[in-house]
């Protein structure tokens, strides 16, 4: 049957039209209603318009108008007018504002570019056309809706998105309601400004009230998220592709950021597919099947009804005025369902679904399911790995049900699915739910179905191994690695709260390897510094990245050389980075290696070696490191040896006026650098030069020292100056004319020695205070400050805490993770450089002290002791509690004394040797690695004096009734009591002292133990316990009953024999075993075989009839008596035998009046009043007899309690028991047991008192 629709009935006789107006002009929309008293509302973007300077609303009779003054670009929007249940939409466009986007416009609806407008519609101001609510409405045309369907009703704001800002106001743009044709696409957009948010907002999309659309992403639904770093606006989009009619409905968008929340509701209307122009009506009457069969030849009217909107224009409009008005709903209400299609086609109803809904509402009697009393819920949600039980109730208890999963029947194999049937209820249990169980489930009973959908929620993904802090140099590759609890899990990487994505520059790369997830940063820069966070749906981890600039340091520069012919010249320099390459230049021209010229690079040392120096090798040599904007230069001087004849002689002279000398004539050289002393000298002839230090002549034979003399200069060179090279160097020059001497003071400066190992003074929740001693040697230069580093104990990477030297020797390190173990080390810095690191400190954990202990109270007091107890602190922190320290202070003194040495791990303590009669105050502290917590103190001082406590016996609940034991069993009773000082304990039996040979008693301060190793019958009786302190006492009694096997019955005899029956009679045994006889066991035996067979067990009377005996056999009988212990050891055997006569002998039974065995109910053992403690199970017992078996009913305060779950009733062989589960004080009252049969009735009652539980703490108080 095609889908029925409703026929629109308009409340407007004249509808407003869409207009295109001039900017800043006046626009007037007019409408006329059918009735003059109709109430009209005007709306803009689904919000009511009120009268203001901008809007003028007038109403005269049935004429209504809306005037928009000074129309601006913001007024170009969609408008609507509502009268009753009809709504007409229209649009305002501005000629100069059409190209501008309206910020308040609804979310854009993607419409195919080839969708043509309705036939005959003018392009500018098309006339308003009627359309039912939920049917397609051209976005540029006015449209009207009529509320005949039961699901439309009056169009108020509840059916449109709520665009009002909430108090939090997180949305800058909310998603708006939209309409789309089936098969087309639509996008809903929500925008959130994150400028004022501390945390990235989280957006969730819902359909209806509960369905989370995040789990439904796929072919037809995609959720996207964009972020604009310039405007700091998040854009969230929901794309619906190839919309289906089932997608229509109410949607909701929720945004959350920390403690802020905002939500927005919007609707989606999915219209049927549009009809192409030139529709041929004959195509609707074509046969639906081309195959020859039973169903061939049917006409498909549904295609015609869905596409018959063209009948509303043209030809049908001309006939509408001539036809009389007909109540279509009355016709449909009276017509059978088979005629709905024909009537809908006849009267042009297109919304068949809306028509059926309204007809369903018009029915007075709602059709109920004949097979189901209760159906499945629409949907269920369960976590992965858990089990779920689906339940339905069927009308027929014997009905068979079938369970389907995605249309396929579930097979009854394995333990995955469990099928249960209990009365009218049918259950399907799914064990260990996985993602494959996320499906639609159907329960089928006959021709009816109940459908539900199961959503399986994955458990949260936890971070097993956290990120580690990183420190890198500029240009290095950085990797952050973490490990999660599940393979293939999705994680999100963020930097300073902004999500990281794989961009075109490949700055960030993301790597997955099983449970390991890695973030790779290529060529780190200073902009990459910050906090990096990895998030899962079950946790997050944060690490910090610090990037340092690479500064190339020159440890040794090249020096000028003066070389003789045929000698070797070596230029050498040392830089801080061994990976740096360089180029050598001579007078600006790159030096190429050849047979005489060698260029080497070993580690951090670069060398240029020139063999057999020639005059052309003289020049300026430069070394340029690759990638750095500086160079190292030196000059090579070629020395020519010339011999000149000087006839006159000048005495030698040393000229110490050279650069590099300090004010106090001290030469400063950095350790490891070359020391070069170039001293100008004069003299003729050329003087000889001798260098000495501390009287020792220095020569170049040692390897590091090189001494040479040239014309006018004497040069002293020492490679790699060391600290021991420091001192006074003397140079002496001599020639025949005389000599001269000069002293040069050389000071070698170096980096400082490493400081001593740092000490951790204190730790906090995320910080610590560290202290260290200055280095023993400052390197010859004052220490400028210190640089600190820290690392996690299990890590190998040190992270620098400060980049500028810190002058003090005490530093507070912050931003640490509580509970994580760290180590610290320190560098000393002077003008020369940074020392080696100090030894690492002892590992420490940033821990805050715990909160104070709770519940501190006094447990007991004596003349010299006080017992205290307390509970653990509410906040323990990351470190465990090492123990508790207890202190006390005597009133009048301010000194707190420790109650004992060290700490105690227990939460209770007894403090001894206190002064009697003094008032003492106590306090308790909890200690952990961080130190003591705040103290927990008693509210007032305690006087050390023992308090008198009245004696009180606490009889256990099971001993308040008679204790029954069998002969030979052990009796071990523990009776607690209280009293201070220790009371005197006395046991008696029936008023007589106990026999110590039979009964053992052991007493303590708080209880008494009563023990009998092997019980005998004579041990039965009432035992009384008495505790006494001075003249105050308390008593309690315990009743013990020792039972044994009963004796045999007496005087068993055959009363009568007739047919196949024998009547027996006997008397009860003389010895009942110290308890009641519960029944008898009767057995028979054929004299031929003497094999005994049981006839009756637990038979309660002392006479019986044995039937079904075998003819011709002779029988003897015996009877055993029975009590709670068991059967009697010996039976009572009948002296006579009974012979069952054979057939053929006529037996004339004696005539007697038939005996009436019926008996009115009678209670043989009444109910007994009881007093019980609340919270323990209680039972009430009695016994009854009656023939036939009476019906038993229990009452509480004359109210029937038979159907209450709190009570359980038992009946066994006439013994009636009522069990009350964990009674409370409200369960006390009068309980009545009533027995009824055809012969009469009988009742018995008792009183039950339920006493509240009394805790020992309350009693001591």
Buried (B, 14 or more C-beta within 10 A) or exposed (E): EBBBBBBBEBBBEBBBBBBBBEBEEEBEBBBBBBEEEBEBBBBBBBBEBEEEEBBBBEBEEBBBBBBBBEBEBBBBBBBBBBBBBBBBBBBBBBEEBEEEEBEBBBBBBBBEEEEEEBEEBEEEBBEBBBBBBBBBBBBBBBBBBBBBBBEBEEBEBEBBBBBEEEEBEBBBBBBBBBBBBBBBBBBBBBBBBBEEBEEBBEBBBBBEEEBBBEBEEEEBBEBEEEBEEEEBBBBBBBBBBEBEEEBBEBBBBBBBBEEBEBBBBBBBBBBBEBBEEEBEEEEBEEEEEEEEEEEEEEEBBBBBBBBBBBBBEEEEEEEEEEEEEEEBBEEBEEEEEEEBBEBBBEEBBBBBBBBBBBBEEEEEEEEEBEBBEEBBEEBBBBEBEEEBEBBBEBBEEEBEBEBBBEEEEBEEEEEBBBEEBEEBBBBBBBBEBEEEBBBEBBBBBEEBBBBBBBBBBBEEBBBBEBBBBBBBEBEBEBEBBBBBBBEEBEBEBBBEEBBBEEEEEEBBEEEBEEBBBBBBBBEBBEEBBBBBBBBBEBBBBBBBBBBBEEEEEBBBBBBBBBBEEEBEBEBBBBBEBEEBEBBBBBEEEEBEEEEEBEBEEEEBBBBBBBBEBEEEBBBEBBBBBEEBEEEBBBEBEBBEEEEEEEEEEBBBBBEEEEEEBEEEEEBBBBBBBBBBBBBEBBBBBBBBBBBBBEEEEBEBEEEBBBBBBBEEBBBBBBBEBEEEBBEEBBBBBBBEBBBBEBEBBBBBBBBBBBBBBBBBEEBBBBBBBBBBEBBEEBBBBEBBBBBBBBBBEEBEEBBEBEEEBBEEBEBEBEEBBBEBBBBBBBBBBBEBBBBEBBEBBEEBBBBBBBBBBEEBEEBBBBEBBBBBBBEBBEEBBBBEBEBBBBBBBBEEEEEBEEBEEEBBEEBEBBBEEBEEEBBBBBBBBBBBBBBBBBBBBBEEBBBBEBEEBEBBBBBEEEBBEEBBBBBEEEBEBEBBBBBBEEBEBBBBBEEEEBEEEBBEBEBEEEBBEBEBEEBEEEBBBEBBBBBBBEEEBBEBBBBBBBBBBBBBBBEBBBEEBEEEBBBBBBEBBEBBBBBEBBBBBBBBBBEEEEEBEEBBEEBEEBEBEBEEBEEEBBBBBBBBBBBEBEBBEBBBEBEEBBBBEEEEEEEEEEEEEEEEEEBBBBBEBEBEEBEBBBEBEBEBBBBBBBBEEBEBBBBBEEEEBEEEEEBEBEEEEBBBBBBBEEBEEEBBBBBBBBBBBEBBBBBBBBEBEBEEEEEEEEEEE
